[in-house]
Amino acid sequence: MVLRMDIVNEPEMLSKKRVPTVVSNYQEDDSKDTKIESLGCGRNCLGKCCLPVSKLPLYAFKKDEDNSIDIGEENSSDGYPMTFLNSLLLGLWEEKMAQGLFQFDVTTCKTKIIPGSYGFIAQLNKGHHLKKRPAEFCVNQVLQPFDEIKFNFTKVSQEEVLLRLEKSYDSKSHFFPSSPVDASASSPNVIAINVSPIEYGHVLLIPHVLDCLPQRIDHESFLLALHMSKECADPFFRLGYNSLGAFATVNHLHFQAYYLSVPFPVEKAPTQRMMSSRGLLDGAVIVSQLLNYPVQGLIFEGGVDMCDLANAVADSCICLQNNNIPFNVLISKCGKRIFLFPQCYAEKQALGEVSKELLDTQVNPAVWEISGHMVLKGVKDYENASEGNALRLLAEVSLSQQRFEEVKAFIKEAAGLEGAETERETDNTNEKGALHKPHAPCVACLFPEDCVAPQ
């Protein structure tokens, strides 16, 4: 049974969710025993001791020869395709909820839409600050080496894993309810639950988990994230990325994703075309700039194929990483629209330039907050949530105009872009934000071995 996320009668109030600092039940207590059959080291973890001798559910996304970013015809009553992976993720996630693996019931967290022109979303999570984990790395360096001593996702138990995500060997998607992990071929990509979810269906995508990659964007991993977004094909399912210095809490490469049944405010913001890829007419990657939004940001769309779009964004992120500029990324519109936000909140915080009033809210503006989903820890902050308060927070996140122009110049060179004729655009998102109701999930145990996923 899939939980419905309905608006409650109160200044536009939604029911559900919340964000994690603790992302795994094994993050705080490494001595905790598991209740499932153990292999390897006895913890049945995602490390090299256990994963190579394990079996996990496997979803193999189709080998798309042209890497098209089209998601096909709309064929559901809600106006978008209901794909196998989308249904599968919801079903497996709810199984984990029924097993009691989450630290709280995300559907009981109060949520409301804040009155105002932006439509910011506020959520109350009173217990988050009690679970806050001390930072295990410095916040002034975007690139830092992986440290196996500190918490990382190889220490997560396999009971928190939903499935592996790999490329198929043919042009069809396949699902294997139990597939041996062949770590000798390639380090597996894993989708796991976030045990302190911000929202319904909150998961972590961990590329090549055994390679122990630090939190830094690379071309292959970013393309994998776009494939996941495309395969889910649900406009209310978004992926996010936080760099170190921009409120990533674990220095082990990962993306986050969850379902939010209304548009993010940033998705509704007007844009202006600024740059495009060189030497291309039809199929150019178009880069636009946010207008009338409190955080400076760029939007990437188009491209000859998915690789083209992924490479343009990855090139831009790698440029920011190499220049020690913290940033956040939102993957929207089923992988066809990517927002890039360079930010400076942690820098201002370290310099004592953030007001005590903002610091007292204990809100760390990562990708979800920047996109307009505000997670608040105090009842008073939630009750007094206003558009003005949200704008004051996000104003401290945004780069100055001068610094943003410098960053755009870096990105223009790194991604091989050139100036484009400016054109003011608006997104076609339904601004009324009709709530999305997830379809009934497909439960993994119902599928035979090597089931071809319906397209």
HELIX and SHEET records of a PDB file:
HELIX    1   1 LEU A   51  VAL A   53  5                                   3    
HELIX    2   2 PHE A   84  ALA A   98  1                                  15    
HELIX    3   3 VAL A  106  THR A  108  5                                   3    
HELIX    4   4 HIS A  128  LYS A  131  5                                   4    
HELIX    5   5 PHE A  153  LYS A  155  5                                   3    
HELIX    6   6 GLN A  158  GLU A  160  5                                   3    
HELIX    7   7 VAL A  209  ASP A  211  5                                   3    
HELIX    8   8 HIS A  219  CYS A  232  1                                  14    
HELIX    9   9 PRO A  265  LYS A  268  1                                   4    
HELIX   10  10 MET A  306  ASN A  322  1                                  17    
HELIX   11  11 LYS A  333  GLY A  335  5                                   3    
HELIX   12  12 TYR A  345  ALA A  350  1                                   6    
HELIX   13  13 LYS A  356  ASP A  360  1                                   5    
HELIX   14  14 VAL A  367  SER A  371  1                                   5    
HELIX   15  15 VAL A  379  GLU A  383  1                                   5    
HELIX   16  16 GLU A  387  VAL A  397  1                                  11    
HELIX   17  17 GLN A  401  ALA A  414  1                                  14    
HELIX   18  18 ALA A  444  LEU A  446  5                                   3    
SHEET    1   A 5 ILE A   7  VAL A   8  0                                        
SHEET    2   A 5 MET A  13  SER A  15 -1                                        
SHEET    3   A 5 LYS A 110  ILE A 113 -1                                        
SHEET    4   A 5 ILE A 121  LEU A 124 -1                                        
SHEET    5   A 5 HIS A 373  LEU A 376  1                                        
SHEET    1   B14 LEU A 417  GLY A 419  0                                        
SHEET    2   B14 THR A 271  SER A 277 -1                                        
SHEET    3   B14 VAL A 285  LEU A 290 -1                                        
SHEET    4   B14 LEU A 298  GLY A 302 -1                                        
SHEET    5   B14 ARG A 337  PRO A 342 -1                                        
SHEET    6   B14 PHE A 327  SER A 332 -1                                        
SHEET    7   B14 PHE A 237  ASN A 242 -1                                        
SHEET    8   B14 PHE A 255  TYR A 259 -1                                        
SHEET    9   B14 VAL A 203  ILE A 206 -1                                        
SHEET   10   B14 VAL A 190  ILE A 193 -1                                        
SHEET   11   B14 VAL A 161  LYS A 167 -1                                        
SHEET   12   B14 LYS A  55  PHE A  61  1                                        
SHEET   13   B14 HIS A 174  PRO A 180 -1                                        
SHEET   14   B14 CYS A 451  VAL A 452 -1                                        
SHEET    1   C 3 LEU A 417  GLY A 419  0                                        
SHEET    2   C 3 THR A 271  SER A 277 -1                                        
SHEET    3   C 3 ARG A 424  GLU A 425 -1                                        
END                                                                             
